[in-house]
Amino acid sequence: MKKLYSLGLILRFCIGVFVVSLLVGMESRADVIIAPGETSPPLQAEDCSYSSGGPLGDCLGGCFTGCDAGNNTAEATLDVSNYTAGKKFVATTVYTDFIVKADSSNAGNEVDGTISYDIEWAGGWTLYGVFTGFNDVKSTMTISLYDLSATGRVVRSATLHSMTTDGFIGIDIIDVGFGLDNGSTVNSMSANLIRGHTYRLGLTIRCEGKSASNANVILDYQTSGWGLWWNDLKVSVGIDLEEEIEKLWKALETHTHIYLTGRGEGHNNTEAQTSPAIIMDDSVLADKELDWLPDDELKSKSLPLKK
């Protein structure tokens, strides 16, 4: 039993790696460049990727993948009545790319990012006969962020919706059944982004299942305008703290001031030489040198008024 379980984990891992490779292996066509402190306009899908299969090979019969990039929509259909052994899956991802702006001086700096999204899904489940088993048929909607500049690694991923046959009606199916699965979510996802890197946002619908005795199940997220789509998708990039600190240091280093010496009106007032600001880093001072500095309490006191 343990060997079979381990084999299942290995197969699932290999399938997952294949799906990610298929998605991130496509050439980026990112034309959206987001600078720190800015929010992108609503992003539009650029293209789609498709994957299917299972432990016994590709999902050929009863499987459909498709999308409409112009409407930011992914579509999929899985009919488990067309095969009798092994699990199968079909998945469609609609995606868009963006770049975090950088130049030679700040490339590689890390910044905070926020992906805000408004997503909907709709589909139909058709079930015939006596259904046996647990989680034998399942549909899942996810949003994922990939770093294309780092071999396509997954930065963040969130499951938006997951539906199983047991969760669909709460009891075993004993008769013909049909139902709608639709909903929406408005939410956000945080992520650490690297300046100069290209990222891919993918919205995926995945249907999986295995045939069961005396049961036919069709998961349809493809016809009648159904599917999975985003209405509004934006990326906000936080400020680059390293860059801001560097700007402040440069401003202080180049700052000069002018002061006059003399005894007032009628005397020879002379202009003293300008001098740059003195920047002191207390982390490099010895304890004895720190003792020379005035206490915070003393520094906060006002100068005495002249009597």
N, C-alpha and C positions, 0 to 999 in steps of 0.2 A: 504493500500500500504506500509506504514512504517513497519507494522508487517511482511509482506512478505519479505521486504528488510532486516529486522533484522534477520529473519530466514535464509535467504540466506547467510548472513555474518557468522552466527553461524555454519551453515553446512560447509562453506568453511574453517572456522577456525578448526573445528573438523577434516576435511579431512586432512588439513595441519599438524595437530598434529599427526594424525595417520601415515602419510608418514614419518615424522621425527622419530617417535618412532620405526617404522619398520626398518628404516635405521640404527639408532644408537643402537638398541637393540641387534644387532648381535655382537658376541664376536670379540674383536680386535685381529688381527694377525700381528700387527705392528712389522716388523723386521728392519725398518729404524730408526736409532737414529741420530738426528742432533744436534751437539754441537753449542753453540754460536760462531759466526764468521765463520760458515761453510755453504756450499750449498750442498744440497743432490744430489746424482746422479739422472738421469732421473727415475722417479717413475713409477712403473708398477701396473696395477690394480690387486687387490687381490680377489675381489668377486663382486657380484651384488645384488641388492635388487629390489623388484617389488611391485607395488601397483596399485590398480584400484578401481573403484566404482563410487558412486554418491549418490544423495539424495534418490534414490529409490533402492539402493543396489549395489551389485558388478556388474562390467562390464563383463558379461559372453559371450555374443554373439558379434562377430565382433571386439574382442579385442585380442591383442597379445603383450606379453612382453618377452624380451629375451636379451641376451648379450653375448659377447665373451670377457671374462676377459683377455685372452691371447693377444688380440689386442686392449685392452682398449676401447672397443666399447659397447655402449648401443643401444638397438633397440626397436621400438614400432610401432604398427599399430592400428588404430581406424577406424571402419566402422560404421558410424551413420545411415546407411540404415537398420540396423538390429534391431532398436528399435524406438519407436514412442513417448515416453514421458520421460521428465526429462533429465538433463545433465548427462553425463558420462565422465570418464577420465581414462586414462591408463598411467603409468609412469614407467620408468626403470632408475635405477641409477647404474653406475659402479663406484667403489670407491677404495681408497687406504688409509692406515693409516701410521702415523709416530709419533715419540716421540721426544720431546725437551729434550735433555740430562740435567740431574741434579744430584747432590749428596745431602747428608743431610744438607750441609752448605748453598746451594743456591736454594733448591727446593722452588718453589713459587715465585721466582724473575720473573719480567716481562721483556720480550725482544721484540724487533721489528721483524716482520717476513714479507717476501715477497713471494707470490706464483706467479711464472711465468708459462704461459701456451701457447701452440700452439694447437688449437682445430679446428676441421672440422665437418661439418654436411651435410647430403644429404638425400633427400627423394622425394617422388612423391605425388602429390595431384590429385585425380580424382574426378570430380564433374559432376553430372548429373541432369538435370532438372532446374526448377526455384528455386533459393535460396532466402529465405526471412530472415530478421533479421540482427542483427549487432553482430559481434564477436561470432556467433553461433558455429564456428569451429575454433580451434586455436591450434598451436603447439608452445612450448616454450623450449629453451635450457638454462640451468643454471649451474653454478658451485658454490658449497657451502662448507664452512669450519665449521665442528662441533667439539666442545670440548667434547670428550667422558668422560673426567675426571670431567666434570661439568654437569652431567645428559644429555649430548648430545646437549647442547645449541648451537644455530647457532651463530658463531663468525662473519662471513662475508658471503655474498651471492651476486652474480652478474648475471644478465640476459645477456646471450651471444647473443641470437637471439629469436625473437618472430614473428610469422607469423599468420595473420588472413585471412579469406576469402576476406574481403574488401581490406586488404592491399596487397593481392595476385594479384588481377587483377585491382583493383581500381574502378570497377563498379559491379553492381549486375550480378550474373550469369544467363544467359538466354538460354544457350545451353550447350551441352556437353563440358567439359573443362578438360584439363590435363596439368600439368606443373611440372617443377622441382624446388625444393627448396634446393639450396646448397650454401655453403659459408664457410668461415674460419675466425678466429681471432687470433692474436698474441698479448697478453697483459699481465698485471700483476695485482695483488691484494694485498694490504697491510693488515696486521692484527697484533694485539697485542697478543703475545703468552706467556704462563706461563711455566716455567721450571719444568720438571717432569710430565707434562700433555701429554696425548695421544690425537691426533687429527685425524679426518677423512676428507678427501677431496672427495666429491662426484660430479660426472658429470651426470646430469639428463636430459632426454628427456621426455616431458609430452605432450600428446595429449588430448584435451578435446572438447566436442561439444554436441549439441542436434539435434535431427532430426527435420527437417523443412518440411512443406507441399510441395510436388512435388519436393523434392530434396534428392539426395543420395550423400554423401560425404565420401570419403575414404582418410585418411591420412596414408601414408605408408612410414615409416622410417626404414624398416626392410629387404626388399628383395633386391636382386641384389647388395649386398655389401653396401647398404645404412645404415644410422644410424647416431650416434653421437659418436665421438671418439677424444682422445687426442693423438697427435704425440710426444709432449714433455711437461713434467710437472715436475717442480722442486720447492723446498722450500729452501729459504735462511733465516738463523737466524742471527740477528744482535748480537753484543757483549752485554754482561751483564754488564751494567755500575756499578751496585752495587758490583758485583764481582771484577771488575777492580779497583774500589776505595778501596775496602778492601785489595786487593793485595798491592796497593800503600801505604796504612797506615802501613801494616805489614813491608814492605820494609823500610820505614822511621823509624819505631820504633826500628828495629834491626840494623840500620846503626850506625857504630862507626867510629871515626877518631882519628888519632894520630898526635900530634904535639910536637916539641922540644922546650925546654926553655934553655937559656944560652946566652953567649956573643960571640959566634963564635968559630973559630978554636983555639984549645989550651985551651979552658976553659971546665969546667965540664958541658957538655950538658946533661940534664936529660930528660927522656921521661915522658911526663905528662900522667895522667890516662885517658884512653879512656872514652868517654861518648856517650850516645845515642843522636840521633837528638831530638831537642826540637820542638814539634808540637804545634803550637798556633792556636787556633780557635777564630777569632776575634768576633764571634757571642756571646761569653760568657764574653767578656771584657767590663768593664764599660767605660763610655765616658771619664773619667779622664785618665784611662789607655790607651785608644786609642790615647789621646793627646800626650802621651810619645813617640809614634812611629814616626819615621821620615816621612816627607811628601814624596809622590811619586816623586815630582820634585827634592827633595834633594837626594833621593836614586838613581836617574838616572844620577846624575852628576858624572863625572870621578874624581878620586883622583888627587890632584895637583902634577905636576912633580917636582922632586927635582932639585933645582938650584945649 
